[in-house]
């Protein structure tokens, strides 16, 4: 059984990398879309934010309806991955800004049927080592999110459509993997019955779960705004005189650095606890957001090194908030609690993704990431508060 669970984890991670490549597919070719479609700053931001908003709609609807706790997760993920791939390929038709944003909204709704159920599914395979397992899953999500930048960086001389085609086909390939190669493990959470809106209220009244959620919300205040706008920030730094080479490959490297960060976070959390691990990662990440503007003038190795450290730390804690919810929630509400956590967390990202380019227009790109600093530090405070609660004793602290 131990060998089976790691094999299932590897398959799930591969499928997650493929399906999540749709998330930043439009963002990776944003300069081309802005020029080709004559997009304004607000329309450009919403090509990224459309996915965020769709994910919020999908995740909160799933939580209220209890879909992750009522449906077979592998079937839900298969259908959602197929929809994400199809809605991404619609961009090839160049339907115009409004229709393109609507397609991105559908992509986000679909991805809400992939990501939270994947966390719930793999948690049924792991009691021991759950932090590491979920860290690997979020590492896969991170690689998938970074993948369009790699395709763009390697194929800069090729048409922008290559990135869109690759992301769409990757997600369509993931659909049968989810549907045919995955199933629930030997530690199922059980299934919810009929739709009951009081389930969401019970999540809100659960103090330890909400403490973990607040930590996650602080983390999300920072994460997707950094991921979404790092390419623009690096381009502005390069244009200011700091030669940074291939900016798409640099952005891929910064985002992809989060994959080993997630694995490291999983290893640490299973040894020193979820609360300490998340507080440490949030603190390092917040310090990077605070200091990266100082490296704007170079040398280049300093800026790149700090950016890679930030990329590693900014997502290293992400899986542990989900792991905490699986351990603190009533078993029959785990899927709904995860969807609620992610729905609200991603709602925050809509604001920060929208606000950062507007703020950059006022103060310039150099110092714009200072707006992200409060999130990780408030998140660290909430996780340390959770550590003092009696219920935290039920979370993994030294389990392997």
HELIX and SHEET records of a PDB file:
HELIX    1   1 UNK A    2  UNK A   20  1                                  19    
HELIX    2   2 UNK A   25  UNK A   28  1                                   4    
HELIX    3   3 UNK A   30  UNK A   37  1                                   8    
HELIX    4   4 UNK A   41  UNK A   65  1                                  25    
HELIX    5   5 UNK A   67  UNK A   70  1                                   4    
HELIX    6   6 UNK A   73  UNK A   89  1                                  17    
HELIX    7   7 UNK A   90  UNK A   93  5                                   4    
HELIX    8   8 UNK A   97  UNK A  111  1                                  15    
HELIX    9   9 UNK A  115  UNK A  123  1                                   9    
HELIX   10  10 UNK A  130  UNK A  154  1                                  25    
HELIX   11  11 UNK A  161  UNK A  181  1                                  21    
HELIX   12  12 UNK A  198  UNK A  205  1                                   8    
HELIX   13  13 UNK A  207  UNK A  239  1                                  33    
HELIX   14  14 UNK A  247  UNK A  272  1                                  26    
HELIX   15  15 UNK A  274  UNK A  291  1                                  18    
HELIX   16  16 UNK A  292  UNK A  295  5                                   4    
HELIX   17  17 UNK A  300  UNK A  314  1                                  15    
HELIX   18  18 UNK A  318  UNK A  328  1                                  11    
HELIX   19  19 UNK A  331  UNK A  333  5                                   3    
HELIX   20  20 UNK A  334  UNK A  363  1                                  30    
HELIX   21  21 UNK A  368  UNK A  372  5                                   5    
HELIX   22  22 UNK A  373  UNK A  387  1                                  15    
HELIX   23  23 UNK A  390  UNK A  394  5                                   5    
END                                                                             
